[in-house]
Amino acid sequence: MGIFAACRKTRKVVFCAAIGIGMIMASGSISRLNAGVIAETHDLLSFEYQQVGANEEEAVRLAGIRAVKAAIGRQLLSDYSLQARDLLEPYIQRRWQNYIASSYVLERRFERDGFGCRIRVQVMPDVLFRDLREKKFLYLPHSTPYVYVHVVETLDGQPSPQDLGRRAIQETVASGGGKIMETSLYSLPPGTDVLSSPEALTAARELATRASAEIIVAGRLTTKKVDEKKVLYEDMVTFETRLELAAIRTDDGSLVGSADAVQRSSDLDAATARDNSIRLACERAVTQIAEHSRNEWRKTYKGKSKFDVMFTDLSDREAITIQRHLESYLGHGTKAYLRSLYGNVAVFALDTDRDFSALERAIVDFKSFDLRITDRQGRRITVDVKH
């Protein structure tokens, strides 16, 4: 069943069948890229690309992969979200032909850096989305996200023999209404610093995904004894805890929030002073992150924003430009949360007091490239991008 256990098949998915650049309904006879691929419905998504490859076959392959990824990106204007993107990429590379109904080479030309084509690719959305749901690449986010906690801890300069920080963070998250994903099946090796490298973060994201957690809370916690002196003829011990904490979205590795906390605690009992300093630092750091992250989750994933707006063809840099334009044009109090950016398709959750007419003017008045609203289904809006 693939990299994940299959989930229950479902036939229902929110989908706009006529969105995107060059998207048309298939008609007439089509030439098959793979004679064994049969479309289950007559609804096909069509994309046209100027594509360069080492030869025509390579150009068609690259265009097919682009089309499949663009179709996935468009599906995210729905209740569904995407996870395990690092694993999805090689999965698409292997299976892209399974989702293609046909490809047409409309123009051919030889270029200095390869063979150029203008190619039309038709994707079968039913086949694609059913497969991604079964493999759990597409999933429905929880109302309150499950949290996977991993902390690397040291005590007086040595690896801590106890996981006091991790447990304190979990207790603080849970006391604030959060949900903790606690499982020994998906644990990183002791001492792994999730924040130390992209590779460590990727490993943590994969484990968290397998454990069905949507947020990783990762941290570095150092505790040390900083003072010991007599107070009124009794020995008073002081410990200091420093905590660097980050909340990270499992699906794409983006930062939800971060905090640094330093807390000291003194007591006649050394263990009590140590434990209190850890607990206080964890409570302070989690509190700094929690309110912001809960609000962003509701706005981004649970339909609490005023509009969800999809732009059909944006690069990473262009998505940032659009985000800033919407927030600036619509004014104070407007926040555009980037819900997803996949296959050059960007979906924003737009939290604003302005009405649809103001959003429409913001899109029409954008000058860097052409934007046009092509569809509106309630609060979900599709914007066609032409460069």
Secondary structure, 3 states (H helix, E strand, C coil): CCCCCCCCCCCCCCCCCCCCCCCCCCCCCCCECCCCCCCCCCCCEEEEEEEEECCHHHHHHHHHHHHHHHHHHHHCCCCCEECCHHHHHHHHHHHHHHHEEEEEEEEEEEECCEEEEEEEEEECHHHHHHHHHHCCCEECCCCCCEEEEEEEEEECCEECCCCHHHHHHHHHHHHCCCEECCCCCCCCCCCCCCCCCHHHHHHHHHHHHHCCCCEEEEEEEEEEEEEEEEECCEEEEEEEEEEEEEEEECCCCCEEEEEEEEEEEEECCHHHHHHHHHHHHHHHHHHHHHHHHHHHHHHHHCCCCCEEEEECCCCHHHHHHHHHHHHHHHCCCCEEEEEEEECCEEEEEEECCCCHHHHHHHHHCCCCCEEEEEEEECCEEEEEEEC
